[in-house]
Every structure is written in C-alpha cells, then in structure tokens.
Amino acid sequence: MYQRIRDLREDEQLSQKQIAEKVFDSQQHYQLYESGKREPPFSFIIQLSKIYGVSIDYLAGLTNNKGGLHHNSTEENDILSKYNYLSDKRKGRILQLLDMLTEEQQNEEAETKERA
C-alpha cells in the first residue's frame, strides 16, 4: 500500500507537503505513512481515495483496477441509476419481475440439461 500511495502522489507530480495539506495532516506524518513506518488511519485512506479518484481496494493493493474489485459497466451504472430513482413501490415491482425472469431462465436451463 505504501508504495502505491507514493506512486499515485508522484504520478500527480505532488509533493508530500501538498498532499499532507490536502488531508489536513503534517508532512512528517505523511512521510511516515508513505514509508510504512506508521499505519495511516482509515480516514486518511478515504481522503486519498477521493483525491486520486481510486478505490480503497486499489490503495490497499487488493486489485490493480483503480476502480476497485468490482467496477460496474456503463450499462450496470445506468440500470442502478434508474432503479435508485424509482419509488419503493416500483422498486418492489422490479424485484418481482427479476425474480420471475430468473426462475424462468433457471427452468429453461434445467429443461435444456434434461434434453442433453
């Protein structure tokens, strides 16, 4: 994680002091975090995530995808946006429809397996 934090800072051509000011911390503290000599608080990681526009998963080294372990496609984001706009009643109808379509597909797949 520490190397990744440093790499992100250097990619943005920022100094340790500049980042420390953005996260309301001292340059000395920041240097300790970046060198791995001191464990950064979670709030610091969240702030860095926002500054660099990367996921916490990426900062932690859990993935090399800056968007995180699961990065939604444009289509998935569009669906979620539309779903979140709906009233609770309409969300319930969508969930019922999804359940029905899922069951339908499972039945079709089971029939296909039986024929094979």
N, CA, C and O of each residue as an XYZ file, in Angstrom:
464
protein
N       0.831     -1.193      0.000
C       0.000      0.000      0.000
C       0.870      1.249      0.000
O       0.547      2.233     -0.667
N       1.955      1.217      0.732
C       2.772      2.418      0.894
C       3.401      2.851     -0.429
O       3.453      4.040     -0.744
N       3.871      1.883     -1.188
C       4.461      2.200     -2.489
C       3.399      2.751     -3.433
O       3.663      3.655     -4.225
N       2.208      2.199     -3.338
C       1.120      2.649     -4.200
C       0.746      4.098     -3.882
O       0.479      4.890     -4.785
N       0.728      4.432     -2.596
C       0.425      5.807     -2.187
C       1.485      6.758     -2.754
O       1.171      7.835     -3.259
N       2.730      6.336     -2.657
C       3.819      7.169     -3.181
C       3.718      7.298     -4.704
O       3.862      8.392     -5.250
N       3.473      6.183     -5.379
C       3.373      6.212     -6.836
C       2.254      7.145     -7.306
O       2.433      7.902     -8.259
N       1.114      7.090     -6.643
C      -0.004      7.963     -7.014
C       0.378      9.430     -6.842
O       0.073     10.264     -7.695
N       1.040      9.731     -5.746
C       1.458     11.114     -5.490
C       2.433     11.574     -6.568
O       2.305     12.672     -7.111
N       3.402     10.724     -6.867
C       4.403     11.089     -7.871
C       3.785     11.197     -9.264
O       4.176     12.060    -10.049
N       2.827     10.329     -9.574
C       2.140     10.408    -10.870
C       1.439     11.754    -11.048
O       1.352     12.282    -12.157
N       0.947     12.293     -9.946
C       0.264     13.595     -9.985
C       1.250     14.753     -9.831
O       0.859     15.920     -9.839
N       2.529     14.416     -9.692
C       3.602     15.396     -9.523
C       3.326     16.331     -8.337
O       3.454     17.552     -8.434
N       2.946     15.712     -7.225
C       2.680     16.452     -5.998
C       3.743     16.120     -4.964
O       4.298     15.022     -4.956
N       4.015     17.070     -4.104
C       4.975     16.839     -3.019
C       4.248     16.236     -1.823
O       3.021     16.276     -1.740
N       5.020     15.683     -0.907
C       4.417     15.160      0.324
C       3.713     16.277      1.079
O       2.649     16.067      1.662
N       4.301     17.445      1.067
C       3.699     18.589      1.766
C       2.349     18.951      1.155
O       1.400     19.239      1.884
N       2.252     18.939     -0.181
C       0.991     19.281     -0.843
C      -0.113     18.289     -0.479
O      -1.246     18.687     -0.206
N       0.217     17.007     -0.476
C      -0.790     16.000     -0.110
C      -1.149     16.135      1.359
O      -2.323     16.057      1.721
N      -0.151     16.338      2.207
C      -0.406     16.493      3.643
C      -1.379     17.640      3.886
O      -2.275     17.529      4.723
N      -1.211     18.732      3.163
C      -2.119     19.873      3.316
C      -3.534     19.515      2.868
O      -4.511     19.953      3.475
N      -3.640     18.723      1.813
C      -4.969     18.330      1.313
C      -5.707     17.432      2.300
O      -6.936     17.460      2.367
N      -4.965     16.636      3.064
C      -5.599     15.725      4.018
C      -5.527     16.269      5.450
O      -5.797     15.553      6.414
N      -5.160     17.540      5.566
C      -5.102     18.219      6.861
C      -4.209     17.484      7.857
O      -4.600     17.216      8.993
N      -3.002     17.166      7.399
C      -2.038     16.470      8.245
C      -0.680     17.133      8.043
O      -0.519     17.985      7.169
N       0.275     16.741      8.845
C       1.618     17.304      8.701
C       2.422     16.506      7.684
O       2.138     15.335      7.433
N       3.425     17.148      7.106
C       4.290     16.454      6.160
C       5.021     15.314      6.855
O       5.253     14.269      6.247
N       5.388     15.501      8.129
C       6.099     14.462      8.872
C       5.238     13.210      9.018
O       5.720     12.094      8.824
N       3.963     13.398      9.359
C       3.051     12.252      9.457
C       2.912     11.575      8.105
O       2.987     10.351      7.995
N       2.705     12.396      7.070
C       2.519     11.833      5.741
C       3.736     11.013      5.340
O       3.582      9.922      4.793
N       4.926     11.504      5.595
C       6.142     10.776      5.243
C       6.178      9.421      5.939
O       6.584      8.425      5.341
N       5.756      9.379      7.200
C       5.726      8.113      7.934
C       4.721      7.140      7.327
O       4.978      5.938      7.264
N       3.577      7.656      6.880
C       2.569      6.799      6.239
C       3.118      6.234      4.925
O       3.010      5.039      4.652
N       3.707      7.117      4.126
C       4.195      6.711      2.816
C       5.355      5.725      2.911
O       5.512      4.861      2.049
N       6.161      5.856      3.954
C       7.312      4.961      4.115
C       6.936      3.648      4.802
O       7.743      2.719      4.847
N       5.721      3.568      5.332
C       5.281      2.358      6.012
C       5.726      2.282      7.459
O       5.579      1.241      8.099
N       6.261      3.359      7.974
C       6.721      3.370      9.369
C       5.588      3.655     10.348
O       5.727      3.467     11.557
N       4.479      4.106      9.806
C       3.302      4.379     10.633
C       2.069      3.990      9.830
O       1.967      4.294      8.641
N       1.139      3.319     10.488
C      -0.093      2.873      9.829
C      -1.042      4.067      9.678
O      -1.389      4.708     10.670
N      -1.463      4.370      8.444
C      -2.374      5.508      8.272
C      -3.770      5.191      8.795
O      -4.238      4.059      8.677
N      -4.433      6.187      9.369
C      -5.821      5.949      9.804
C      -6.739      5.758      8.596
O      -6.449      6.221      7.493
N      -7.832      5.076      8.830
C      -8.764      4.784      7.744
C      -9.284      6.070      7.100
O      -9.481      6.118      5.886
N      -9.506      7.103      7.901
C      -9.991      8.373      7.356
C      -8.996      8.952      6.349
O      -9.396      9.584      5.372
N      -7.710      8.737      6.588
C      -6.658      9.188      5.681
C      -6.754      8.437      4.349
O      -6.630      9.035      3.280
N      -6.975      7.132      4.426
C      -7.101      6.304      3.221
C      -8.314      6.759      2.401
O      -8.250      6.838      1.174
N      -9.400      7.053      3.081
C     -10.607      7.525      2.394
C     -10.316      8.836      1.665
O     -10.708      9.016      0.512
N      -9.625      9.746      2.350
C      -9.292     11.033      1.731
C      -8.403     10.841      0.499
O      -8.630     11.470     -0.534
N      -7.398      9.976      0.607
C      -6.524      9.719     -0.541
C      -7.308      9.122     -1.698
O      -7.072      9.465     -2.856
N      -8.233      8.234     -1.388
C      -9.074      7.618     -2.401
C      -9.833      8.687     -3.181
O      -9.930      8.618     -4.406
N     -10.358      9.653     -2.484
C     -11.104     10.742     -3.127
C     -10.174     11.658     -3.919
O     -10.510     12.069     -5.030
N      -9.024     11.976     -3.364
C      -8.070     12.866     -4.039
C      -7.613     12.271     -5.367
O      -7.583     12.962     -6.385
N      -7.259     10.994     -5.353
C      -6.715     10.354     -6.544
C      -7.776      9.714     -7.435
O      -7.472      9.288     -8.550
N      -9.003      9.645     -6.961
C     -10.079      9.046     -7.749
C      -9.895      7.554     -7.946
O     -10.170      7.019     -9.019
N      -9.425      6.884     -6.894
C      -9.223      5.431     -6.945
C      -9.988      4.792     -5.797
O     -10.375      5.468     -4.844
N     -10.201      3.493     -5.892
C     -10.914      2.787     -4.832
C      -9.986      2.505     -3.656
O      -8.762      2.511     -3.792
N     -10.585      2.261     -2.518
C      -9.827      1.856     -1.333
C      -9.199      0.490     -1.574
O      -8.102      0.216     -1.088
N      -9.889     -0.369     -2.322
C      -9.341     -1.684     -2.691
C      -8.020     -1.522     -3.432
O      -7.067     -2.264     -3.192
N      -7.976     -0.556     -4.323
C      -6.754     -0.303     -5.098
C      -5.637      0.190     -4.178
O      -4.505     -0.288     -4.255
N      -5.958      1.143     -3.312
C      -4.945      1.660     -2.382
C      -4.389      0.548     -1.496
O      -3.197      0.526     -1.189
N      -5.248     -0.360     -1.094
C      -4.830     -1.450     -0.206
C      -4.060     -2.532     -0.954
O      -3.493     -3.429     -0.331
N      -4.034     -2.459     -2.274
C      -3.314     -3.454     -3.052
C      -4.095     -4.726     -3.302
O      -3.517     -5.743     -3.685
N      -5.410     -4.684     -3.091
C      -6.243     -5.867     -3.313
C      -6.535     -6.101     -4.787
O      -6.903     -7.203     -5.192
N      -6.366     -5.055     -5.580
C      -6.606     -5.144     -7.012
C      -5.725     -4.133     -7.726
O      -5.303     -3.138     -7.137
N      -5.452     -4.391     -8.990
C      -4.724     -3.419     -9.807
C      -5.669     -2.544    -10.611
O      -5.239     -1.680    -11.376
N      -6.977     -2.779    -10.428
C      -8.004     -1.977    -11.088
C      -8.294     -0.769    -10.199
O      -8.787     -0.918     -9.081
N      -7.989      0.416    -10.695
C      -8.187      1.623     -9.882
C      -9.643      1.818     -9.476
O      -9.927      2.519     -8.505
N     -10.568      1.203    -10.214
C     -11.987      1.300     -9.888
C     -12.423      0.362     -8.781
O     -13.542      0.479     -8.283
N     -11.570     -0.560     -8.386
C     -11.904     -1.468     -7.293
C     -12.101     -2.897     -7.745
O     -11.954     -3.223     -8.922
N     -12.436     -3.737     -6.794
C     -12.625     -5.159     -7.071
C     -13.772     -5.384     -8.037
O     -13.683     -6.232     -8.925
N     -14.836     -4.637     -7.871
C     -15.961     -4.751     -8.791
C     -16.237     -3.375     -9.362
O     -16.680     -2.465     -8.661
N     -15.972     -3.250    -10.612
C     -16.199     -1.984    -11.305
C     -17.374     -2.181    -12.247
O     -17.299     -2.976    -13.183
N     -18.459     -1.458    -11.999
C     -19.660     -1.618    -12.811
C     -19.436     -1.132    -14.239
O     -18.700     -0.176    -14.485
N     -20.085     -1.810    -15.159
C     -20.082     -1.355    -16.550
C     -20.994     -0.140    -16.665
O     -21.752      0.175    -15.748
N     -20.910      0.524    -17.787
C     -21.777      1.677    -18.042
C     -23.240      1.252    -17.999
O     -24.091      1.966    -17.468
N     -23.520      0.083    -18.563
C     -24.895     -0.431    -18.577
C     -25.391     -0.691    -17.152
O     -26.525     -0.350    -16.813
N     -24.531     -1.299    -16.313
C     -24.923     -1.572    -14.923
C     -25.156     -0.272    -14.151
O     -26.104     -0.173    -13.372
N     -24.302      0.711    -14.365
C     -24.482      2.004    -13.695
C     -25.774      2.668    -14.123
O     -26.450      3.295    -13.307
N     -26.127      2.538    -15.404
C     -27.369      3.104    -15.921
C     -28.573      2.437    -15.268
O     -29.526      3.106    -14.869
N     -28.521      1.112    -15.163
C     -29.614      0.365    -14.527
C     -29.756      0.776    -13.061
O     -30.865      1.023    -12.588
N     -28.631      0.848    -12.344
C     -28.677      1.234    -10.928
C     -29.213      2.648    -10.746
O     -29.983      2.912     -9.823
N     -28.808      3.541    -11.616
C     -29.278      4.921    -11.541
C     -30.788      4.996    -11.717
O     -31.480      5.690    -10.972
N     -31.285      4.276    -12.708
C     -32.730      4.263    -12.951
C     -33.476      3.607    -11.794
O     -34.526      4.092    -11.373
N     -32.936      2.508    -11.282
C     -33.567      1.801    -10.158
C     -33.628      2.711     -8.928
O     -34.664      2.796     -8.268
N     -32.532      3.384     -8.625
C     -32.479      4.251     -7.442
C     -33.438      5.433     -7.545
O     -33.845      5.991     -6.526
N     -33.798      5.816     -8.760
C     -34.736      6.913     -8.970
C     -36.172      6.523     -8.621
O     -36.984      7.378     -8.269
N     -36.478      5.234     -8.719
C     -37.847      4.761     -8.535
C     -38.330      4.845     -7.089
O     -37.537      4.865     -6.148
N     -39.656      4.894     -6.941
C     -40.267      4.822     -5.613
C     -40.096      3.407     -5.066
O     -39.791      2.481     -5.817
N     -40.293      3.241     -3.762
C     -40.178      1.917     -3.150
C     -41.169      0.927     -3.771
O     -40.843     -0.245     -3.959
N     -42.362      1.395     -4.085
C     -43.384      0.531     -4.689
C     -42.906      0.007     -6.039
O     -43.025     -1.184     -6.329
N     -42.372      0.893     -6.854
C     -41.890      0.476     -8.178
C     -40.638     -0.392     -8.071
O     -40.444     -1.305     -8.873
N     -39.798     -0.114     -7.092
C     -38.625     -0.977     -6.870
C     -39.080     -2.400     -6.544
O     -38.479     -3.375     -6.995
N     -40.144     -2.503     -5.758
C     -40.699     -3.819     -5.422
C     -41.178     -4.552     -6.665
O     -40.981     -5.760     -6.791
N     -41.804     -3.831     -7.579
C     -42.283     -4.445     -8.829
C     -41.106     -4.920     -9.675
O     -41.168     -5.985    -10.289
N     -40.042     -4.134     -9.705
C     -38.842     -4.528    -10.463
C     -38.263     -5.813     -9.877
O     -37.895     -6.724    -10.619
N     -38.183     -5.888     -8.566
C     -37.630     -7.083     -7.918
C     -38.489     -8.310     -8.200
O     -37.959     -9.398     -8.424
N     -39.820     -8.144     -8.192
C     -40.714     -9.250     -8.526
C     -40.484     -9.720     -9.959
O     -40.441    -10.922    -10.222
N     -40.339     -8.783    -10.874
C     -40.095     -9.120    -12.272
C     -38.756     -9.846    -12.423
O     -38.662    -10.825    -13.164
N     -37.733     -9.374    -11.732
C     -36.425    -10.042    -11.786
C     -36.506    -11.465    -11.244
O     -35.915    -12.386    -11.809
N     -37.236    -11.641    -10.150
C     -37.420    -12.988     -9.594
C     -38.112    -13.898    -10.604
O     -37.716    -15.049    -10.790
N     -39.145    -13.374    -11.251
C     -39.890    -14.156    -12.229
C     -38.985    -14.530    -13.410
O     -38.977    -15.684    -13.839
N     -38.232    -13.572    -13.933
C     -37.352    -13.836    -15.073
C     -36.228    -14.796    -14.712
O     -35.842    -15.637    -15.524
N     -35.700    -14.675    -13.494
C     -34.649    -15.586    -13.039
C     -35.170    -17.014    -12.955
O     -34.511    -17.952    -13.403
N     -36.359    -17.174    -12.376
C     -36.966    -18.508    -12.266
C     -37.233    -19.087    -13.656
O     -37.008    -20.273    -13.896
N     -37.709    -18.251    -14.557
C     -37.977    -18.671    -15.930
C     -36.692    -19.191    -16.596
O     -36.693    -20.242    -17.238
N     -35.615    -18.445    -16.434
C     -34.349    -18.848    -17.035
C     -33.809    -20.124    -16.411
O     -33.279    -20.983    -17.116
N     -33.938    -20.256    -15.107
C     -33.482    -21.478    -14.435
C     -34.248    -22.688    -14.938
O     -33.662    -23.750    -15.152
N     -35.556    -22.538    -15.130
C     -36.371    -23.633    -15.654
C     -35.948    -24.004    -17.068
O     -35.869    -25.186    -17.403
N     -35.674    -22.993    -17.908
C     -35.237    -23.244    -19.279
C     -33.890    -23.965    -19.293
O     -33.687    -24.884    -20.087
N     -32.981    -23.559    -18.429
C     -31.665    -24.198    -18.363
C     -31.779    -25.642    -17.879
O     -31.065    -26.523    -18.359
N     -32.690    -25.878    -16.917
C     -32.890    -27.242    -16.412
C     -33.467    -28.119    -17.509
O     -33.046    -29.267    -17.656
N     -34.417    -27.613    -18.283
C     -35.005    -28.376    -19.400
C     -33.961    -28.704    -20.452
O     -33.952    -29.804    -21.004
N     -33.081    -27.748    -20.731
C     -32.016    -27.957    -21.722
C     -31.065    -29.048    -21.254
O     -30.628    -29.869    -22.061
N     -30.739    -29.071    -19.979
C     -29.850    -30.106    -19.424
C     -30.502    -31.479    -19.498
O     -29.832    -32.469    -19.790
N     -31.807    -31.545    -19.237
C     -32.519    -32.825    -19.270
C     -32.530    -33.399    -20.674
O     -32.455    -34.616    -20.843
N     -32.622    -32.546    -21.684
C     -32.655    -32.997    -23.074
C     -31.283    -33.502    -23.551
O     -31.184    -34.349    -24.439
N     -30.262    -32.965    -22.946
C     -28.887    -33.318    -23.405
C     -28.403    -34.636    -22.868
O     -27.283    -35.051    -23.167
